[in-house]
């Protein structure tokens, strides 16, 4: 009898501990939290934002020199989402710019926005849900954001873009968002290209990999913790970490994609970009950049990256005419 009650006690303690892990993990990873503050350089220490600070500030100054208007849509679950629209003179089309985890589109695309602008594209910087000026309490790692991305594309197509070609461009979580959106049947047929820098494959895999890194390789514990976090994601945020992935989207995607990834990326492993690329059955390009900083290939491998990117954009703009 004593052994029986001891076993029950151990099971109860294990369950309580697991729930605690799930709750803390949810609050840490999914609940809305502190975002990148580019004005506080000290807070950026030991990050790519600090390493490439001067380039980022130069790019932000360019973006801030352009006239813009604040635009909004209402999401399918009734959140007010914000975007910053730069209307480029005599625009050939529009690029919808989607930022990374707890960041801002103007920061993440600070160094590349001038390229899109000079190619004659309107710039639509969108704040993903639970970020920037957009409403929302929870980050959904692309699961719900992909639907928001589709709605932004339709907003652009039905309005200021006037049926001209649309490109979806994202980095990190934003890259996963645009890739997941690519196969949605409600995406307008004017979307001609997807640009994904350093994408992860799924919410579950990136959270698991992050925990593995924190726990120094303890894969089993990371899997258990991810399952616990998923329980809270379903209860509190209405989605599952295992619900959808870039791999799922690539099975049905027909839009040309350009994927770039740093070979030694420590935050989002390069195998995630490679795996997504291999799953795609349509026109595709892959650029593996040397280096180990997350999402910095445009800066560190600038010549090759820009050459490949310009060719990809021009080809697909031309094909859409």
C-alpha positions as CSV (number, residue, x, y, z in Angstrom):
1,X,0.0,0.0,0.0
2,X,2.8,2.4,0.9
3,X,4.4,1.7,-2.5
4,X,1.1,2.4,-4.3
5,X,0.7,5.8,-2.6
6,X,4.3,6.6,-3.2
7,X,3.8,5.9,-6.9
8,X,0.8,8.1,-7.0
9,X,2.7,10.9,-5.2
10,X,5.5,10.6,-7.7
11,X,3.1,10.7,-10.7
12,X,1.3,13.8,-9.2
13,X,4.6,15.6,-8.6
14,X,5.7,14.8,-12.2
15,X,2.4,16.1,-13.6
16,X,2.6,19.3,-11.5
17,X,6.2,19.9,-12.6
18,X,5.2,19.3,-16.2
19,X,2.4,21.8,-16.0
20,X,4.7,24.3,-14.5
21,X,7.2,23.8,-17.3
22,X,4.4,24.3,-19.8
23,X,3.1,27.5,-18.1
24,X,6.5,29.1,-17.8
25,X,7.4,28.1,-21.4
26,X,4.2,29.5,-22.7
27,X,4.7,32.8,-20.8
28,X,8.3,33.0,-22.0
29,X,7.9,32.0,-25.7
30,X,4.3,32.7,-26.7
31,X,2.8,35.4,-24.6
32,X,3.4,38.9,-25.9
33,X,6.7,40.2,-24.5
34,X,9.5,42.7,-24.8
35,X,10.6,43.5,-28.3
36,X,13.8,44.6,-29.8
37,X,14.6,48.2,-28.9
38,X,17.1,49.5,-31.4
39,X,17.5,52.8,-29.5
40,X,19.0,50.9,-26.5
41,X,22.2,49.5,-27.9
42,X,23.3,48.1,-24.5
43,X,20.3,45.8,-24.6
44,X,21.5,44.5,-28.0
45,X,24.9,43.3,-26.7
46,X,26.3,40.1,-28.2
47,X,23.5,40.0,-30.9
48,X,23.7,40.6,-34.6
49,X,21.8,43.8,-34.1
50,X,24.8,45.1,-32.2
51,X,27.4,43.6,-34.6
52,X,25.8,45.3,-37.5
53,X,24.4,48.3,-35.7
54,X,25.8,51.0,-38.0
55,X,24.3,49.3,-41.2
56,X,21.0,48.9,-39.5
57,X,20.8,52.6,-38.4
58,X,21.8,53.7,-41.9
59,X,19.0,51.6,-43.3
60,X,16.5,52.9,-40.8
61,X,17.4,56.5,-41.7
62,X,16.7,55.7,-45.3
63,X,13.3,54.1,-44.5
64,X,12.4,57.0,-42.2
65,X,13.2,59.5,-45.0
66,X,10.5,58.0,-47.2
67,X,6.9,59.3,-47.0
68,X,4.5,56.7,-45.6
69,X,1.0,56.1,-44.3
70,X,-0.2,53.9,-41.5
71,X,-2.6,51.3,-42.7
72,X,-4.7,48.7,-40.9
73,X,-6.6,45.5,-41.4
74,X,-8.8,43.4,-39.1
75,X,-7.8,39.8,-38.7
76,X,-10.1,36.9,-38.9
77,X,-10.2,36.7,-35.1
78,X,-10.9,40.5,-34.9
79,X,-7.5,41.9,-34.1
80,X,-6.5,45.3,-35.5
81,X,-3.2,44.8,-37.4
82,X,-0.9,47.6,-38.3
83,X,1.2,48.2,-41.4
84,X,3.5,51.0,-42.7
85,X,3.0,51.6,-46.4
86,X,5.6,53.4,-48.6
87,X,4.2,54.1,-52.0
88,X,7.0,54.1,-54.5
89,X,6.7,56.4,-57.5
90,X,5.7,54.4,-60.7
91,X,5.7,51.2,-58.7
92,X,5.9,47.9,-60.6
93,X,4.4,46.0,-57.7
94,X,4.6,45.6,-53.9
95,X,6.7,43.7,-51.4
96,X,5.0,42.7,-48.1
97,X,7.7,42.7,-45.5
98,X,7.3,40.4,-42.5
99,X,9.6,40.6,-39.4
100,X,11.1,38.1,-37.1
101,X,10.2,37.0,-33.5
102,X,9.6,40.0,-31.3
103,X,11.2,42.4,-33.7
104,X,10.1,45.1,-36.2
105,X,10.0,44.9,-40.0
106,X,11.8,48.2,-40.5
107,X,14.7,46.9,-38.3
108,X,14.9,43.4,-39.9
109,X,14.8,44.8,-43.4
110,X,16.7,48.0,-42.7
111,X,19.7,47.0,-44.9
112,X,17.7,45.6,-47.8
113,X,14.7,48.0,-48.1
114,X,16.6,50.3,-50.4
115,X,17.0,47.3,-52.8
116,X,13.3,46.7,-53.0
117,X,12.6,50.4,-53.3
118,X,15.1,50.8,-56.1
119,X,13.6,47.9,-58.0
120,X,10.4,49.9,-58.1
121,X,8.3,48.1,-55.4
122,X,5.9,49.6,-52.9
123,X,7.1,48.7,-49.3
124,X,4.4,47.4,-46.9
125,X,6.0,46.8,-43.5
126,X,3.6,44.8,-41.4
127,X,3.6,44.3,-37.7
128,X,2.7,40.7,-37.0
129,X,0.0,40.0,-34.3
130,X,1.2,40.7,-30.8
131,X,4.0,42.9,-32.1
132,X,4.6,46.6,-32.7
133,X,1.4,48.5,-33.2
134,X,-0.7,45.4,-33.9
135,X,-3.1,44.0,-31.4
136,X,-2.8,40.5,-29.9
137,X,-1.7,38.7,-26.8
138,X,0.1,35.7,-28.2
139,X,2.7,35.0,-30.8
140,X,1.6,32.0,-32.9
141,X,4.9,31.2,-34.7
142,X,3.3,31.5,-38.1
143,X,0.2,29.4,-37.5
144,X,-2.3,32.3,-37.3
145,X,0.1,34.9,-38.8
146,X,0.0,33.1,-42.1
147,X,-3.7,33.9,-42.4
148,X,-2.9,37.5,-41.5
149,X,-0.3,37.5,-44.3
150,X,-2.8,36.3,-46.8
151,X,-5.2,39.0,-45.7
152,X,-2.5,41.7,-46.1
153,X,-1.8,40.4,-49.6
154,X,-5.5,40.7,-50.5
155,X,-5.6,44.2,-48.9
156,X,-2.8,45.2,-51.1
157,X,-4.1,43.5,-54.2
158,X,-7.6,45.0,-53.9
159,X,-6.3,48.5,-53.0
160,X,-3.1,50.4,-53.6
161,X,-1.3,47.6,-55.6
162,X,-4.1,47.5,-58.1
163,X,-3.5,44.0,-59.3
164,X,0.2,44.5,-59.8
165,X,2.7,41.7,-58.8
166,X,3.1,41.1,-55.1
167,X,6.2,39.6,-53.3
168,X,6.1,38.2,-49.8
169,X,9.4,38.6,-48.0
170,X,10.1,37.4,-44.4
171,X,13.0,36.7,-42.1
172,X,13.2,34.0,-39.4
173,X,9.6,33.7,-38.0
174,X,8.5,36.1,-40.7
175,X,10.1,33.7,-43.3
176,X,8.1,30.8,-41.8
177,X,5.0,33.0,-42.0
178,X,5.3,33.8,-45.7
179,X,6.2,30.2,-46.5
180,X,3.2,28.9,-44.6
181,X,1.0,31.5,-46.4
182,X,2.2,30.4,-49.8
183,X,-0.2,27.5,-50.3
184,X,-3.3,29.2,-49.0
185,X,-6.1,29.1,-51.5
186,X,-7.2,32.6,-50.6
187,X,-3.8,34.1,-51.5
188,X,-4.3,36.4,-54.6
189,X,-2.8,35.1,-57.9
190,X,-0.8,38.3,-58.2
191,X,1.6,36.9,-55.6
192,X,4.6,36.0,-57.8
193,X,7.4,35.2,-55.4
194,X,8.3,34.3,-51.8
195,X,11.6,35.4,-50.2
196,X,12.4,33.6,-47.0
197,X,15.6,34.3,-45.0
198,X,16.5,31.8,-42.3
199,X,13.1,30.1,-41.9
200,X,12.2,27.5,-39.3
201,X,10.1,24.5,-40.3
202,X,7.5,24.5,-37.6
203,X,6.7,26.1,-34.2
204,X,7.3,22.7,-32.5
205,X,10.7,22.1,-34.1
206,X,12.0,25.6,-33.4
207,X,10.9,25.6,-29.8
208,X,12.3,22.1,-29.3
209,X,15.6,23.1,-30.9
210,X,15.8,26.2,-28.7
211,X,15.2,24.1,-25.6
212,X,17.9,21.6,-26.7
213,X,20.3,24.5,-27.0
214,X,19.4,25.8,-23.5
215,X,19.6,22.3,-22.0
216,X,22.9,21.5,-23.8
217,X,21.7,18.7,-25.9
218,X,19.1,17.0,-23.8
219,X,16.7,16.1,-26.6
220,X,14.2,13.9,-24.6
221,X,13.6,16.6,-22.0
222,X,13.2,19.2,-24.8
223,X,10.6,17.1,-26.5
224,X,8.7,16.7,-23.2
225,X,8.9,20.4,-22.5
226,X,7.7,21.3,-26.0
227,X,4.6,19.0,-25.5
228,X,3.9,20.8,-22.2
229,X,4.1,24.2,-23.8
230,X,1.9,23.0,-26.6
231,X,-0.8,22.1,-24.0
232,X,-0.9,25.8,-22.9
233,X,-0.7,27.0,-26.5
234,X,-3.9,25.1,-27.2
235,X,-5.7,26.1,-24.0
236,X,-4.7,29.8,-23.9
237,X,-3.9,30.8,-27.5
238,X,-6.1,28.5,-29.6
239,X,-3.4,26.8,-31.7
240,X,-1.1,23.8,-31.7
241,X,2.6,23.9,-32.2
242,X,2.2,20.8,-34.4
243,X,-0.7,22.2,-36.4
244,X,1.1,23.3,-39.6
245,X,4.6,23.7,-41.0
246,X,6.6,25.1,-43.9
247,X,7.0,21.5,-45.1
248,X,3.2,21.1,-45.2
249,X,2.9,24.3,-47.2
250,X,5.6,23.3,-49.7
251,X,3.6,20.2,-50.7
252,X,0.9,22.5,-52.2
253,X,2.9,25.6,-53.0
254,X,3.2,26.7,-56.7
255,X,4.8,30.1,-56.1
256,X,8.6,30.4,-56.8
257,X,10.6,30.6,-53.6
258,X,14.0,32.0,-52.7
259,X,15.5,30.7,-49.4
260,X,18.7,32.0,-47.8
261,X,20.3,30.7,-44.7
262,X,23.6,31.0,-42.8
263,X,25.5,27.7,-42.7
264,X,26.3,27.9,-39.0
265,X,23.1,29.6,-37.8
266,X,22.9,28.8,-34.1
267,X,19.4,30.1,-33.5
268,X,17.6,28.5,-36.5
269,X,19.7,25.6,-37.8
270,X,20.4,25.7,-41.6
271,X,18.9,22.2,-42.0
272,X,15.5,23.8,-41.5
273,X,15.9,26.0,-44.6
274,X,17.4,23.1,-46.5
275,X,14.5,20.8,-45.5
276,X,12.0,23.4,-46.6
277,X,13.8,23.9,-49.9
278,X,13.8,20.1,-50.6
279,X,10.1,19.8,-49.8
280,X,9.2,22.4,-52.4
281,X,8.1,21.0,-55.8
282,X,8.0,24.3,-57.8
283,X,10.6,26.8,-58.9
284,X,13.1,27.3,-56.1
285,X,16.4,28.8,-55.2
286,X,18.6,28.1,-52.2
287,X,21.5,30.3,-51.0
288,X,23.6,29.0,-48.1
289,X,25.8,31.8,-46.8
290,X,29.0,31.3,-44.8
291,X,28.8,32.5,-41.2
292,X,27.0,31.6,-38.1
293,X,24.9,34.8,-37.2
294,X,21.2,34.4,-37.6
295,X,19.6,36.3,-40.5
296,X,22.7,38.3,-41.5
297,X,23.5,36.8,-44.8
298,X,22.4,39.9,-46.7
299,X,25.1,41.8,-45.0
300,X,27.9,39.3,-44.6
301,X,27.5,37.7,-48.1
302,X,26.2,40.9,-49.7
303,X,27.5,40.6,-53.2
304,X,26.3,37.1,-54.0
305,X,23.0,37.6,-52.0
306,X,22.0,40.8,-53.8
307,X,23.0,39.5,-57.2
308,X,20.9,36.3,-56.7
309,X,18.0,38.2,-55.1
310,X,17.8,40.9,-57.9
311,X,17.8,38.2,-60.6
312,X,15.1,36.2,-58.7
313,X,12.9,39.3,-58.2
314,X,13.2,40.6,-61.8
315,X,12.6,37.2,-63.3
316,X,9.4,36.7,-61.4
317,X,8.1,40.2,-61.9
318,X,8.7,39.7,-65.6
319,X,6.9,36.4,-65.6
320,X,3.9,37.9,-63.9
321,X,3.3,40.5,-66.5
